[in-house]
Amino acid sequence: MYRKIIVAIALGGLGRGEDILRKAASLLDEGGEIIALNVVEDVPTYVAIELPANMLDDAMKDGRDRLQALVTATEVAATVEIRNGPPAKAIIAAAESHHADLIILASHVPDFSNYFIGATADRVVRHAKCSVLVERHKI
């Protein structure tokens, strides 16, 4: 069905990441590619001053290691990619740069703040130039 799928996985939701990786594998055309993506958010400058200089590099390395372990455990053939910045923007940019035809991400249980700020999934759905599958959280 799809040639290139971006699977956006938050490190706080690796169990959900396993589910959406398997979903991507079931939707992938033969010869297609899955990119498992994690986005490390930027730290505001006023906070970064108080943190170690290599914190972003360490967070990106940790993200890569944990995502690679997840890909290995699921036995889904996927390329691991780590980006930094605002999550929705980074996910959309990855989809555009890879010419993806599907983005898969997991939702979470919405809370009051989502009505004012908006969740990452909401932003991706509104602004992505390709199809987006949001795997709903089962309560």
VOPAGU-2260 file (C-alpha; in pm, 1 decimal, decimal comma):
REM VOPAGU-2260
SITE   aa  ch    i         X         Y         Z
SITE  MET   A    0       0,0       0,0       0,0
SITE  TYR   A    1     278,8     245,5      90,0
SITE  ARG   A    2     634,8     278,0     -38,1
SITE  LYS   A    3     790,4     489,0     236,8
SITE  ILE   A    4     652,9     521,2     589,5
SITE  ILE   A    5     773,2     751,2     867,4
SITE  VAL   A    6     695,8     600,9    1208,9
SITE  ALA   A    7     727,0     873,1    1473,3
SITE  ILE   A    8     800,9     719,9    1813,1
SITE  ALA   A    9     821,9     902,8    2145,0
SITE  LEU   A   10    1069,9     746,8    2386,2
SITE  GLY   A   11     812,3     776,8    2663,9
SITE  GLY   A   12     583,2     547,8    2465,9
SITE  LEU   A   13     802,9     264,1    2343,2
SITE  GLY   A   14     522,6      10,9    2395,9
SITE  ARG   A   15     305,5     211,9    2159,6
SITE  GLY   A   16     607,9     240,5    1930,0
SITE  GLU   A   17     618,8    -137,4    1900,1
SITE  ASP   A   18     250,9    -139,5    1796,4
SITE  ILE   A   19     290,7     128,8    1529,5
SITE  LEU   A   20     609,6     -27,4    1390,8
SITE  ARG   A   21     420,0    -352,4    1340,1
SITE  LYS   A   22     129,8    -159,7    1183,0
SITE  ALA   A   23     374,9       6,9     942,5
SITE  ALA   A   24     519,5    -331,1     845,4
SITE  SER   A   25     169,9    -457,5     764,5
SITE  LEU   A   26     101,5    -157,1     538,4
SITE  LEU   A   27     436,7    -148,8     357,2
SITE  ASP   A   28     467,9    -244,1      -9,1
SITE  GLU   A   29     726,6    -506,0     -95,3
SITE  GLY   A   30    1057,3    -325,5    -138,1
SITE  GLY   A   31     932,8     -27,8      62,5
SITE  GLU   A   32    1110,0     145,3     350,1
SITE  ILE   A   33    1018,9     225,2     709,5
SITE  ILE   A   34    1195,3     507,9     891,3
SITE  ALA   A   35    1163,4     491,8    1270,1
SITE  LEU   A   36    1190,1     853,4    1384,2
SITE  ASN   A   37    1240,6    1008,6    1723,3
SITE  VAL   A   38    1253,8    1381,9    1780,7
SITE  VAL   A   39    1454,0    1531,3    2066,2
SITE  GLU   A   40    1301,4    1864,2    2158,4
SITE  ASP   A   41    1519,2    2171,7    2187,0
SITE  VAL   A   42    1575,4    2309,1    2533,8
SITE  PRO   A   43    1498,1    2679,8    2576,1
SITE  THR   A   44    1815,4    2889,6    2589,1
SITE  TYR   A   45    1747,6    3019,0    2939,6
SITE  VAL   A   46    1735,8    2658,1    3063,1
SITE  ALA   A   47    2022,3    2530,1    2844,8
SITE  ILE   A   48    2267,1    2764,6    3016,5
SITE  GLU   A   49    2229,5    2559,4    3334,5
SITE  LEU   A   50    2270,9    2222,5    3161,3
SITE  PRO   A   51    2581,0    2035,7    3043,1
SITE  ALA   A   52    2699,9    2141,5    2697,2
SITE  ASN   A   53    2671,3    1790,5    2553,3
SITE  MET   A   54    2317,6    1724,8    2680,2
SITE  LEU   A   55    2156,4    1742,2    2334,3
SITE  ASP   A   56    2416,9    1505,8    2185,9
SITE  ASP   A   57    2366,7    1263,7    2475,1
SITE  ALA   A   58    1987,3    1277,1    2437,9
SITE  MET   A   59    2013,7    1210,4    2064,7
SITE  LYS   A   60    2252,1     917,2    2121,8
SITE  ASP   A   61    2022,0     774,5    2389,3
SITE  GLY   A   62    1725,6     813,4    2154,2
SITE  ARG   A   63    1910,8     635,6    1873,5
SITE  ASP   A   64    2015,7     348,7    2104,1
SITE  ARG   A   65    1666,8     300,0    2248,4
SITE  LEU   A   66    1497,2     321,7    1909,1
SITE  GLN   A   67    1745,1      77,0    1756,5
SITE  ALA   A   68    1677,6    -164,6    2043,6
SITE  LEU   A   69    1303,6    -135,8    1976,3
SITE  VAL   A   70    1349,0    -198,2    1602,7
SITE  THR   A   71    1567,9    -500,1    1679,3
SITE  ALA   A   72    1317,2    -639,2    1931,0
SITE  THR   A   73    1024,2    -608,6    1688,8
SITE  GLU   A   74    1223,9    -759,7    1401,4
SITE  VAL   A   75    1077,3    -493,8    1170,7
SITE  ALA   A   76    1323,6    -379,5     905,6
SITE  ALA   A   77    1350,7      -5,6     966,0
SITE  THR   A   78    1606,3     271,5     944,6
SITE  VAL   A   79    1647,3     468,1    1267,7
SITE  GLU   A   80    1660,1     846,1    1243,4
SITE  ILE   A   81    1690,6    1105,2    1519,1
SITE  ARG   A   82    1611,1    1472,7    1468,1
SITE  ASN   A   83    1585,5    1764,1    1702,8
SITE  GLY   A   84    1349,6    2057,5    1719,8
SITE  PRO   A   85     975,5    2100,4    1762,6
SITE  PRO   A   86     830,7    1748,8    1719,8
SITE  ALA   A   87     553,3    1823,2    1467,8
SITE  LYS   A   88     783,0    2032,8    1248,8
SITE  ALA   A   89    1057,6    1769,9    1258,3
SITE  ILE   A   90     816,8    1487,0    1172,6
SITE  ILE   A   91     675,3    1680,0     876,7
SITE  ALA   A   92    1025,1    1779,0     759,6
SITE  ALA   A   93    1138,4    1414,9     776,1
SITE  ALA   A   94     836,5    1305,7     571,7
SITE  GLU   A   95     907,3    1570,6     310,0
SITE  SER   A   96    1281,7    1502,9     287,8
SITE  HIS   A   97    1224,6    1127,2     251,4
SITE  HIS   A   98     927,0    1173,1      14,8
SITE  ALA   A   99     717,1     958,5     248,8
SITE  ASP   A  100     366,1     867,9     148,4
SITE  LEU   A  101     252,1     788,3     505,7
SITE  ILE   A  102     328,1     907,1     856,8
SITE  ILE   A  103     221,2     686,3    1147,9
SITE  LEU   A  104     217,0     814,2    1503,7
SITE  ALA   A  105      42,8     723,4    1825,2
SITE  SER   A  106    -210,5     943,0    1997,1
SITE  HIS   A  107    -235,1     989,2    2368,3
SITE  VAL   A  108    -527,3    1054,5    2597,4
SITE  PRO   A  109    -604,1    1424,0    2542,5
SITE  ASP   A  110    -599,3    1655,8    2838,5
SITE  PHE   A  111    -717,2    2010,0    2892,4
SITE  SER   A  112    -397,0    2164,4    2752,2
SITE  ASN   A  113    -461,6    2007,1    2410,2
SITE  TYR   A  114    -756,1    2239,1    2360,0
SITE  PHE   A  115    -532,3    2544,9    2384,3
SITE  ILE   A  116    -191,5    2432,4    2261,5
SITE  GLY   A  117    -266,5    2132,9    2039,6
SITE  ALA   A  118     -98,3    1796,6    2038,5
SITE  THR   A  119     183,8    1693,7    1807,5
SITE  ALA   A  120     -51,0    1453,4    1628,2
SITE  ASP   A  121    -299,5    1736,0    1569,0
SITE  ARG   A  122     -32,1    1953,0    1409,7
SITE  VAL   A  123     102,3    1672,1    1194,4
SITE  VAL   A  124    -246,0    1583,5    1068,4
SITE  ARG   A  125    -317,1    1947,2     979,8
SITE  HIS   A  126      11,1    2026,7     803,8
SITE  ALA   A  127     153,2    1705,2     653,0
SITE  LYS   A  128     151,5    1678,8     274,1
SITE  CYS   A  129     107,4    1301,8     285,1
SITE  SER   A  130    -139,0    1066,5     452,3
SITE  VAL   A  131    -125,1    1039,4     831,3
SITE  LEU   A  132    -240,4     743,4    1037,7
SITE  VAL   A  133    -296,4     817,8    1405,3
SITE  GLU   A  134    -308,5     499,8    1612,0
SITE  ARG   A  135    -558,9     568,7    1887,2
SITE  HIS   A  136    -475,6     499,7    2248,8
SITE  LYS   A  137    -688,0     216,0    2379,3
SITE  ILE   A  138    -824,6     299,5    2723,5
